[in-house]
Amino acid sequence: MNVATGREFEDKGWTLQDPMGGSPSLVRAIYDEKQFIPDPNIEGIYRYHHWLPIKRALKNASGPVTYQSKALAKELGLENLFITFTGYNPEIGAEVQTCSFKATEAYSVCARLPRKSNKVLVVQSAGNTARAFAQVCSDNWIPLVICIPYDNVGAMWFPRKLHSCVKIIASPKGSDYFDAIALGDKLCLSERYLAEGGAKNVARRDGMGTTLLSAVETIGALPDSYFQAVGSGTGAIAVWENNLRLIADGRFGKKKVRIHASQNAPFTLMYDSWEKRSRELVPMTPDESRRKAAEVDAKVLTNRKPPYSLSGGLFDALSDTDGRMYKITNEELNFWQRRFEALEGYDIYSAAAVAVASLAEAVKTGAVRKDEIIMLNVTGGGEERAKSGGYFRPMPQLVLSPDSPEDEIIQQVDLLFGL
């Protein structure tokens, strides 16, 4: 369905936008099953297969885990705090070895591909998404090119060596996520390569939306408030979309879950735009973006072209849910990163700590009630435990400028695959 117009049309297998065109808009999946029915015979993300646009199930698929917090809830004075964690902490059933909720995207997007695709999937990422897709594609022998800024290659670690079907290319030192996007876009001008699609891919959003499904399955009702740090905002959009599906189901309440989204200062593009209640993003030059991205600890939150303005994007999600945005400093996120581990017993990523810090701010300012049902999306963690048995850290096979001619980029990547 075209969110802007409401026009419904058939999915051709990898539809990323309305083939009839129109104003910029996300498309949304419409499922035959209208009720939320987790499959009791399946563990992990595929227990929610009725609301995933997938053709098959992939191996090693884990998913989000939701539990009621005691220690952090007591610290903040909250009566009904539920943490949805996608990472590695076997004691609570969290088995995502790459430690990021981006695995929910990868298991859904890659399962949307036909079993014998003749194209190479291209994923552009600031780090966590790259790691998730690389591991899923490696485990399932799906040809993949990762495009990542060179300065973010530290995020590329894996519990085991990657299969040769996965190739990593990088934009040069000093570049940012948008440069990696530009590099991948040029590669996808060849028919041999398939753009994953980012937020436009319904499989990515509905995979991420399983975080809310996990929470509702555990709680038995829709939460009142939802907290997440955002770089693109796709995860928050996904939660909003599944919120609407659950309202249509009718068994879990009719409320719109208020979205509380946060960014890491000084890279606060969407925060600044939302504070002005502007659908259009406030201006940010490439040089300003690169400088601010270099200053933040949570580098995965530095997307200068997020799906904020288009129909069905984050602006609409915030508007429809009476949402709020927060800006969190490095000092604040570092404090709550340490405090969360002390309270809940496992380490979390800096982006997840941004969300925890925003929850603390919301409690302090009275933006949430103490008796609200609150869902905190802890989008990654457990890396110390996951790495304890050893890990593999690959380097990019190519470093290419996004300003290079597309023929040159395509030719060099073709050589990696022996094409």
Secondary structure, DSSP 8 states (H G I E B T S, - for coil): -BTTT-------SS--S-TT--SSB-B----S--S----TT--SGGGGGGGS--SS--TT----EEEE-SHHHHHHT-SEEEEEE-SEEGGGTEE-TT-BTHHHHHHHHHHHS-TT--SEEEEE-SSHHHHHHHHHHHHHT--EEEEEEGGGGGG--BSS---TTEEEEEE-TT--HHHHHHHHHHHTTSTTEEE--GGG-HHHHHHHTHHHHHHHHHHSS--SEEEEE-SS-HHHHHHHHHHHHHHHH-SS-S---EEEEEEETT--HHHHHHHTT-SS-----HHHHHHHHHH-S-GGG--SS-TTSSBTSHHHHHHHTT-EEEEE-HHHHHHHHHHHHHHHSS-B-HHHHHHHHHHHHHHHHTSS-TTSEEEEEE-BB-HHHHHTT--B----SEE--TTS-HHHHHHHHHHHTT-
